[in-house]
């Protein structure tokens, strides 16, 4: 799971609920659209807080930046029905969010599962977007070892969806013995975020991660500037797989030094600089 580098918003950022044609979504926003607007979509078990480290540097580059909780995710409400979290439903939410920002074409960034959601939104309708960035997100389902872990988690959620605290405790028991303990404030946030997320959202999106087909050929036909950005190591989609996807897409490629699956949190300044450089090139086309 992504772990925010900090939990306090920058002084010039704000938290609010974005009204859209498909309901309200909790967001963090910073910056003014001097150069453009960006919409950041988080991954599985994640939230808008995963992008806190990007808000200030991207705003400094001249962008309005909006990070969102998807439906049923952390502080955004959602129904207790698995069908509400089908990939196409989540893609339509992203399109509604982009429309609600009302600032012209939006630079769309999807992290991990958020990349699959962002891809589905662009394939449904690319018109609202100025570019697409797939951050630590691959061409199809996650790697085999991660598929097995995710299937176990989905099965636990199906059996214990009314005991999310129990699932959390069981899940954390699988953390490596040599893992560095989270600071108390972060540990509390991660647990609270998990408990606030609708279990049906996690079940449905977990199934997406283990079953998504390869849609790279379809996406390559969409005439948007595309960036594939990742860390130096990735357990969900191995880096060579993302390298190959880049070639198939005809996309730009950035590997963020010192980062793994969450460059947005693990090296936010380098990630922000890479995004701003890509967006600037896209706007100059």
C-alpha positions in Angstrom: 0.0 0.0 0.0 1.1 3.6 -0.6 2.2 5.5 2.5 2.1 9.3 2.3 5.5 11.0 3.1 3.6 13.2 5.5 -0.1 13.8 6.5 -0.2 17.6 6.8 -1.3 19.5 3.7 0.9 22.4 2.4 -0.2 25.8 3.7 -1.6 26.8 0.3 -3.5 23.6 -0.3 -7.1 22.9 0.7 -9.4 19.9 1.3 -13.0 20.0 0.1 -15.7 17.9 -1.6 -15.8 18.3 -5.4 -19.4 18.2 -6.7 -19.9 16.3 -10.0 -22.6 14.9 -12.1 -21.9 11.5 -10.4 -21.8 12.7 -6.8 -19.3 14.4 -4.5 -15.7 13.3 -4.1 -13.2 14.3 -1.4 -10.2 16.1 -2.9 -7.0 17.9 -2.0 -6.2 20.9 -4.3 -3.2 23.2 -4.6 -2.0 25.8 -7.1 -3.5 27.9 -9.9 -3.9 26.8 -13.5 -1.2 29.1 -14.9 0.1 26.2 -17.1 -2.8 23.8 -16.8 -4.8 21.5 -14.5 -3.9 18.0 -13.3 -6.1 15.2 -11.9 -4.4 12.6 -9.8 -6.1 9.2 -9.3 -4.9 6.9 -6.5 -4.4 3.1 -6.4 -5.8 0.1 -4.6 -6.1 0.7 -0.8 -4.9 4.2 -1.5 -6.3 7.7 -1.3 -5.7 11.3 -2.2 -3.2 11.6 0.7 -0.7 9.5 -1.4 -0.2 12.6 -3.5 0.4 15.1 -0.7 4.1 15.2 -1.6 3.3 16.3 -5.1 1.0 19.2 -4.4 3.5 21.9 -3.5 6.1 21.1 -6.2 3.5 20.8 -9.0 1.8 24.0 -7.9 5.3 25.7 -8.0 5.6 24.6 -11.6 2.4 26.5 -12.4 -0.3 23.8 -12.2 -3.6 23.4 -10.5 -3.4 20.0 -8.9 -6.4 18.0 -7.7 -5.9 14.6 -5.9 -9.1 12.6 -5.4 -10.6 9.8 -3.4 -12.6 7.6 -5.7 -16.1 6.5 -4.8 -16.1 4.4 -1.7 -12.5 5.2 -1.1 -11.4 6.8 2.3 -13.4 10.1 2.5 -15.6 9.7 -0.6 -18.9 8.0 0.0 -20.0 4.9 -1.9 -22.7 2.2 -2.0 -22.4 -1.3 -0.5 -22.8 -2.9 -3.9 -19.9 -4.4 -5.8 -21.4 -3.5 -9.2 -21.0 0.2 -8.3 -17.2 -0.3 -8.5 -16.9 -1.9 -11.9 -14.0 -0.5 -13.9 -16.3 1.3 -16.3 -18.2 2.9 -13.4 -14.9 4.2 -11.9 -13.9 5.5 -15.4 -17.1 7.4 -15.7 -16.4 9.0 -12.3 -13.0 10.2 -13.5 -14.7 11.8 -16.6 -17.2 13.5 -14.3 -14.4 14.8 -12.1 -12.5 16.2 -15.1 -15.7 17.9 -16.3 -16.3 19.4 -12.8 -12.8 21.0 -12.7 -13.9 23.2 -15.6 -10.4 24.3 -16.5 -10.0 23.0 -20.0 -8.2 19.8 -20.9 -6.8 18.0 -17.9 -3.5 16.2 -17.4 -4.6 12.8 -16.1 -2.4 10.8 -13.8 -3.3 7.3 -12.5 -1.2 5.5 -9.9 -1.2 1.7 -9.9 -4.9 0.6 -10.0 -5.5 4.3 -10.7 -3.6 3.8 -14.0 -6.1 1.1 -15.1 -9.0 3.4 -14.1 -7.4 6.4 -15.9 -6.8 4.2 -19.0 -10.4 3.1 -19.0 -11.5 6.7 -18.8 -9.4 7.8 -21.7 -10.5 4.8 -23.8 -14.1 5.8 -23.1 -13.5 9.5 -24.0 -10.1 11.1 -24.5 -11.5 14.6 -25.3 -11.4 16.0 -21.8 -7.7 15.2 -21.4 -4.4 16.9 -22.4 -2.2 13.9 -21.6 -2.2 10.6 -19.8 0.4 9.4 -17.2 0.5 5.8 -16.1 2.4 5.8 -12.8 3.6 2.4 -11.6 0.8 0.8 -13.7 1.2 -1.9 -16.3 -0.4 -3.3 -19.4 -2.7 -5.9 -17.8 -3.2 -7.8 -14.5 -0.5 -7.5 -11.8 2.4 -10.0 -11.5 1.6 -13.6 -10.6 2.8 -13.5 -7.0 0.9 -10.3 -6.4 -2.2 -11.8 -8.0 -2.1 -14.7 -5.5 -1.8 -12.2 -2.6 -4.6 -10.1 -3.9 -6.9 -13.1 -4.4 -6.3 -14.0 -0.8 -7.2 -10.5 0.4 -10.4 -10.4 -1.8 -11.4 -13.8 -0.4 -10.9 -12.5 3.2 -12.9 -9.4 2.4 -15.7 -11.5 0.9 -15.9 -13.6 4.1 -15.3 -10.8 6.6 -16.5 -7.6 5.0 -18.4 -6.7 8.2 -15.1 -7.0 10.2 -12.7 -4.7 8.4 -10.7 -4.3 11.6 -10.1 -8.1 11.7 -9.1 -8.1 8.0 -6.6 -5.3 8.7 -5.0 -7.1 11.6 -4.7 -10.3 9.5 -3.3 -8.4 6.6 -0.6 -6.6 8.6 0.4 -9.9 10.1 1.9 -10.7 6.7 4.2 -7.7 6.8 7.9 -8.7 6.6 9.5 -9.3 10.0 12.3 -6.9 9.2 10.0 -4.1 8.0 10.6 -0.7 9.6 7.6 0.1 11.8 5.4 3.0 10.7 5.4 6.1 12.9 2.4 6.0 15.2 0.6 8.9 13.4 1.1 7.2 10.0 0.0 3.8 11.4 -3.1 5.3 12.7 -3.9 7.0 9.4 -3.4 3.8 7.4 -5.7 1.8 9.7 -8.4 4.6 9.7 -8.2 4.8 5.9 -8.7 1.1 5.6 -11.7 1.1 7.9 -13.2 4.1 6.1 -13.0 2.4 2.6 -16.1 0.5 1.5 -15.3 -3.2 1.5 -17.1 -3.8 -1.8 -14.9 -1.2 -3.4 -11.8 -3.2 -2.4 -13.4 -6.5 -3.5 -14.3 -5.2 -6.9 -11.1 -3.3 -7.6 -9.0 -6.3 -6.3 -10.7 -8.4 -8.9 -9.7 -5.8 -11.6 -6.1 -6.1 -10.5 -6.0 -9.9 -11.0 -8.0 -10.1 -14.2 -7.5 -6.9 -16.3 -6.7 -7.8 -19.9 -4.0 -6.2 -22.0 -5.4 -3.1 -23.6 -2.2 -1.5 -24.8 -2.9 -1.9 -28.5 -6.2 -0.1 -28.0 -4.6 2.7 -25.9 -1.9 3.2 -28.5 -4.5 4.3 -31.0 -5.6 7.2 -28.7 -3.9 10.4 -29.8 -2.9 11.7 -26.4 0.7 12.3 -25.2 1.5 9.4 -22.9 4.0 9.0 -20.1 5.0 5.8 -18.3 6.6 6.7 -15.0 7.8 4.3 -12.3 10.4 3.7 -9.6 13.5 1.6 -10.2 11.8 -1.5 -8.7 8.2 -2.5 -8.8 6.5 -5.6 -7.3 3.1 -5.2 -9.0 4.3 -4.7 -12.5 8.0 -5.5 -13.1 10.0 -2.6 -14.6 10.8 -4.5 -17.8 7.1 -5.0 -18.4 6.5 -1.2 -18.1 9.5 -0.6 -20.4 7.9 -2.9 -23.0 4.5 -1.2 -22.6 6.2 2.2 -23.2 7.5 0.9 -26.6 4.2 -0.5 -27.6 2.4 2.8 -26.7 5.0 5.1 -28.3 5.1 6.8 -24.9 7.7 8.8 -23.0 9.4 6.9 -20.2 10.8 8.1 -16.8 12.3 6.0 -14.1 12.4 7.9 -10.8 15.6 7.2 -8.8 15.3 5.9 -5.3 11.7 5.0 -5.7 9.8 1.7 -5.9 6.0 1.3 -6.4 5.1 4.8 -5.1 7.4 7.4 -6.6 4.7 10.0 -5.8 5.5 9.3 -2.1 9.0 8.0 -2.2 10.6 10.7 -4.3 7.9 13.4 -4.8 10.2 16.2 -6.0 11.8 14.2 -8.8 8.3 12.8 -9.7 6.8 16.3 -9.8 9.7 17.6 -12.0 9.3 14.7 -14.4 5.5 15.3 -14.7 5.9 19.1 -15.2 8.5 18.5 -17.9 6.2 16.0 -19.7 3.2 18.3 -19.4 5.1 21.2 -20.7 6.2 19.2 -23.8 2.6 18.0 -24.3 1.3 21.5 -24.2 3.9 22.7 -26.7 2.7 20.1 -29.3 
